[in-house]
Amino acid sequence: MATVKARPFDFTLVPAKTALIVIDMQRDFIEPGGFGATLGNDVSLLRAIIPATARLIAGFRKAGLPVIHTRECHAPDLSDCPPAKRTRGKPSLRIGDPGPMGRILIAGETGADIVEELYPLPSETVIDKPGKGAFYATPLGDILAGKGVSQLVFAGVTTEVCVQTTMREANDRGYECLLATDATESYFPEFKKAAIDMIIAQSAIVGWAATVDEIVEALDD
C-alpha cells in the first residue's frame, strides 16, 4: 500500500488493485475541427493537459498496472445515438456529419480516435462508449472484475461531463475513485473547479483528488 497526498484527506493506494482510466482524450474533442470546436469551444484548454496525462500513463505503465482508455463514439448507422443527443443545440457539425477528420464521433474515424501523444499500447484496453459514462453499454465492469480492480484513478475530459459521470458510476459500484486534477480539464475552467469540489465534498462522497506528481510518487514508493 502507498499513501497519496489527496483531498479531502489522504488516499490509501493499493497498486495491485488499481487501474487508470483515461477518458475520451480524442481528436474530436481536443483538436481543431473536431466536435468540441464545432460547439464553439477553445480546444487549446484541453490540449494543455496532454503532458500531465502522458506522465500519469507513463507512471502506470512503469508500475505494470492496467491502463484503460475510453472513446465516446457511435456506430456508423447511429443506431446507438439517441436523436435527442444528436439534435441538441446548434453546433456547426453534428454527430455523424462529415468533418475534417472524418465523420464526427463515429467509431473508426480519425477524429474519434485518441490523440497520438497518448495513444494506447497494443496491450491496453480501449472501450468505445456511446454515452457519457464508461460503464453504460460497455464491458468495462466485467473487465475490471476480471483484473481484480477495486480502485480507479481517473484522467481525461471533460471533468464535469464524462469524467465525473464515470466516477459517479464507479462510486455506485463500490470502487474507490481518485481524480488526477492536472490530467483532467473542461472547456469551462469554473466547471472543472465545481466538479472537483462536488467529487471531494462530504468526506469524498464521490472520490478523492490529487495531482499527477502526487499519484506517481505514491506508485514509485
Secondary structure, DSSP 8 states (H G I E B T S, - for coil): -EEE--BSS-EEE-GGGEEEEEE--BHHHHSTTSHHHHTT--THHHHTTHHHHHHHHHHHHHHT--EEEEEE-B-TT-TTS-HHHHTSS--SS-TTSEETTEETTBTTSGGGSB-GGG---TTSEEEEESSSSSSTTSSHHHHHHHHT--EEEEEEE-IIIIIHHHHHHHHHTT-EEEEEEEEEE-SSHHHHHHHHHHHHHHHHSS-EEE-HHHHHHHHH-
